[in-house]
Amino acid sequence: MTMALATITSKGQVTIPKKIRDSLKLRTGDKIEIVITDKMEAVIRPISKTVDELFCKLHKPEQKAFSVEEINNAIQNRMKSKYK
């Protein structure tokens, strides 16, 4: 188990110690979730999205899939009409 102490600033901010960030593989800009348990303990969990989780949100089975050629043609046509 990894443990570390942190201090709360007058603005209520806490810096997560490096060894905790390293253990959780946290990087700048990452999101964390803080959960308070029934025992009044705080659990910090990194919020991460897997490709599979994102796919489920973006996937629309009713939408037609486009080929690379169709996408390239659409981009080419858009660029031609935009920069005539």
N, C-alpha and C positions, 0 to 999 in steps of 0.2 A: 504494500500500500504506500502510495506517495502522499506525503503531507507537507504543508508549508504554511507559514503565517503571512497574513496581509493586513494592512492597516486601512481603515476607512478614513477618507479625507473629510474636511468640513463640508464639502459639496456632495458627500455620499458616494464618492468614487473609490474604486478598489483597483489596484494594479494586480493582475494575476501573475504570481511569481513564475519565473522562467522555467523552472523544473516542472511545474504544473502545465504550463503552455506546451512544453515539449512532450510531456506524457500524453496530453490530449491531442497532440498534433495541431495546435491552434496557430493560425497565422494572422497577420494584420488584416482586418476587415472581416474576419470570420464572425459568425453569430454564435452565441451561446444561449442556453436555456437554463434558468435557475428555478428549481422545484423545491418547495418547502414540504418536508415530510410530516407525518403525524407526530413524530418525535421532535419537531421544531429544529430539524437539521436541514441545511441547504445542500442540494445536490446540483452540481454544475455539469451540464451535458453539452457537448458541441452539437450544433445544428448542421447537418450535412445532407446534401441531396445526392443520391446516386443517379446514374444515367437512367436506370430503370424507373426510378420515381419520377424523373422529369419526362421520360417518354410517355408514361401513363397520362400525364397532364397535357402533353402536346399532341398526342396521337388522336387523330380524328378519322376513324375508319370510313366515314362517308365521303371524305375528301379524296379526290383523285390524286394518285401519285404521279409526279412529273419525272420525265427522264432528264438526264444531264443535258442532252441536246435541247430539249424544250426550255429548260431553265436558261441555258446560254443564249438561245434565240430571244427569249423574253428580255434578258438583260441588254442584249445588243439592240433590240428594237426600242427599248426605253432610252438608251443612251443616244440613239440616232434622233429620236423625237425631241429629246431634251436639249441637245446641242446642235440643232440645225442652224 
